[in-house]
């Protein structure tokens, strides 16, 4: 097992080093060719990976290691260099952002929102205060139970709906998500609020009651 882990982690780190080096090549070319001043560079990612965190590897769970993903933007004259924004954004915002940057109207049927105001240093008053997540590939290779949930700036509520188990994490006090506080009496009000938000987002995104892909029992 230790040999497999060393093989895995070293391959992973080599991949990261290669990505870092080649992204540097792209940025260097933009600078040297004079294209940088008129080019928006947006670097994002698929879900993050567990590298032994929570005793797990790969991704799929709603814990922070795989829920959070990189989002780095270089846009000379618009995005302040070395600035940081902590608003909640999602990859479903990317298309709307590209459209607005290009001066194209965003269709009202799209589920995300343009990140342009955030990139320009302004957060709209009605910006989202929670994000929704769902995973339903079970039973399958990774055997991660089906679950959905919401994450706000401080809390995360997760429902393993097939077995009706819940988890609540206070990310301010427990950033490593090591101890669920779902059954703590003082959290009842937070749970009620987040449960309402969960239902609202499921309605907003028209989440079907039945999982889209039925996986056969193994």
C-alpha positions in Angstrom: 0.0 0.0 0.0 2.8 2.4 0.8 4.5 1.7 -2.5 1.2 2.3 -4.4 0.7 5.6 -2.5 4.2 6.8 -3.3 3.7 5.9 -7.0 0.3 7.7 -7.0 1.4 10.8 -5.2 4.6 11.2 -7.3 2.7 10.8 -10.6 0.2 13.4 -9.3 2.9 15.9 -8.4 4.7 15.4 -11.7 1.4 16.2 -13.5 1.0 19.4 -11.4 4.6 20.4 -12.2 4.0 19.8 -15.9 0.8 21.9 -15.9 2.6 24.7 -14.0 5.5 24.8 -16.4 3.4 24.7 -19.5 1.0 27.4 -18.2 4.1 29.5 -17.7 5.1 28.9 -21.3 1.7 30.1 -22.5 1.8 33.3 -20.3 5.4 34.0 -21.4 4.4 33.7 -25.1 1.5 36.1 -24.6 3.9 38.6 -22.9 6.6 38.3 -25.5 4.2 38.4 -28.5 2.5 41.5 -27.2 -0.9 39.7 -26.9 -1.1 39.8 -23.1 -2.7 43.2 -22.9 -5.6 42.1 -25.1 -6.0 38.5 -23.7 -8.1 37.2 -20.8 -6.5 34.1 -19.2 -8.8 32.0 -17.0 -7.4 28.9 -15.4 -9.9 26.5 -13.8 -10.1 22.8 -13.0 -12.2 19.7 -12.7 -12.9 18.7 -9.1 -9.9 18.5 -6.7 -8.4 15.3 -5.6 -8.1 13.6 -2.2 -4.5 12.6 -1.5 -5.2 10.6 1.6 -7.4 13.3 3.1 -10.3 11.7 5.1 -8.7 8.4 4.3 -9.7 8.8 0.7 -8.3 9.3 -2.8 -9.7 10.6 -6.1 -12.8 12.9 -5.6 -16.6 12.6 -5.6 -17.3 13.5 -1.9 -18.6 17.0 -1.1 -15.8 17.7 1.3 -13.6 20.7 0.6 -10.7 18.8 -0.9 -12.8 18.0 -4.0 -15.5 20.7 -3.8 -13.0 23.6 -4.0 -11.3 24.1 -7.4 -8.7 26.5 -8.7 -9.9 29.7 -10.4 -7.2 32.1 -11.4 -7.7 35.0 -13.8 -5.2 37.3 -15.5 -6.8 40.3 -17.3 -4.5 43.3 -17.6 -6.3 46.6 -16.9 -9.3 44.9 -15.3 -8.3 42.3 -12.7 -6.1 43.8 -10.0 -2.8 41.7 -9.9 -2.5 39.6 -6.7 -6.1 40.4 -5.7 -8.3 37.8 -4.1 -12.1 37.4 -4.2 -13.9 35.0 -1.7 -17.4 35.1 -3.2 -19.0 31.8 -4.0 -18.6 31.0 -7.7 -19.1 27.9 -9.8 -18.0 26.5 -13.2 -21.5 27.0 -14.5 -20.7 30.8 -14.4 -17.9 30.4 -16.9 -20.0 30.5 -20.1 -21.9 33.6 -19.0 -18.7 35.3 -18.2 -17.2 34.6 -21.6 -20.4 35.8 -23.3 -20.4 39.1 -21.4 -16.7 39.7 -22.1 -17.4 39.1 -25.8 -20.4 41.5 -25.7 -23.0 38.8 -26.3 -26.3 38.7 -24.5 -26.6 35.9 -21.9 -29.6 33.6 -22.6 -32.0 33.7 -19.6 -32.2 29.9 -19.6 -28.6 29.6 -18.5 -28.2 28.7 -14.8 -25.0 30.6 -13.9 -24.1 34.3 -13.6 -21.3 36.3 -15.3 -18.3 36.8 -13.1 -17.5 40.1 -14.8 -18.5 42.3 -11.8 -16.4 40.2 -9.4 -13.4 40.4 -11.8 -13.8 44.2 -11.8 -13.8 44.3 -8.1 -17.5 44.7 -7.3 -19.8 42.2 -5.7 -23.5 42.6 -6.7 -25.9 42.9 -3.7 -27.9 39.8 -4.9 -24.8 37.6 -5.4 -25.4 33.9 -4.3 -24.8 33.0 -0.7 -24.8 29.2 -1.2 -23.8 26.6 -3.8 -25.5 23.2 -4.6 -23.7 19.9 -5.1 -25.0 16.4 -6.0 -23.3 13.0 -6.6 -25.3 10.0 -7.6 -22.9 7.4 -9.1 -23.5 4.6 -6.7 -23.0 1.7 -6.6 -19.9 2.1 -8.8 -16.1 1.8 -8.7 -15.6 4.3 -5.9 -18.6 3.2 -3.8 -19.3 6.8 -2.6 -22.8 7.0 -1.4 -25.2 9.3 -3.3 -25.5 12.6 -1.6 -26.4 16.3 -2.2 -25.9 19.4 -0.1 -25.3 23.1 0.1 -22.2 25.1 1.1 -22.3 28.7 2.4 -19.4 30.8 3.4 -19.4 29.2 6.9 -21.4 26.0 6.8 -21.9 22.8 4.8 -24.9 20.6 5.0 -24.8 17.2 3.3 -27.6 14.6 2.9 -26.9 11.0 2.1 -30.4 10.6 0.8 -30.5 6.9 0.2 -29.7 6.1 3.8 -31.1 9.3 5.2 -27.9 10.3 7.0 -26.9 14.0 7.5 -23.7 15.9 8.1 -23.2 19.5 9.1 -19.8 21.2 9.3 -18.9 24.5 10.7 -16.0 25.5 8.3 -15.0 28.4 10.5 -14.4 26.2 13.5 -13.6 22.9 11.7 -12.0 23.7 8.3 -10.8 20.1 8.0 -14.4 18.8 8.3 -13.4 16.3 10.9 -16.4 16.5 13.2 -20.1 16.7 12.0 -22.2 18.9 14.3 -25.5 17.9 12.8 -26.8 16.4 16.1 -25.7 19.3 18.3 -28.8 21.1 19.7 -27.4 24.6 19.3 -27.1 24.0 15.5 -30.9 23.3 15.0 -31.5 26.9 13.7 -28.7 26.7 11.2 -29.9 23.3 10.0 -33.4 24.6 9.4 -32.0 27.6 7.4 -29.7 25.4 5.3 -32.4 22.8 4.7 -34.7 25.6 3.3 -31.8 26.8 1.1 -31.2 23.3 -0.1 -34.9 22.9 -1.2 -34.8 26.3 -2.8 -31.7 25.5 -4.9 -33.1 22.1 -5.9 -36.2 23.9 -7.2 -34.1 26.6 -8.9 -32.0 24.1 -10.7 -35.0 21.8 -11.4 -33.3 18.8 -9.9 -35.3 15.7 -10.7 -36.6 13.6 -7.8 -35.2 10.5 -9.5 -31.5 10.2 -10.1 -30.8 10.7 -13.9 -28.6 7.5 -14.1 -29.7 4.3 -12.4 -26.7 2.3 -11.4 -27.2 -1.5 -11.0 -26.6 -3.2 -7.8 -23.3 -5.0 -7.7 
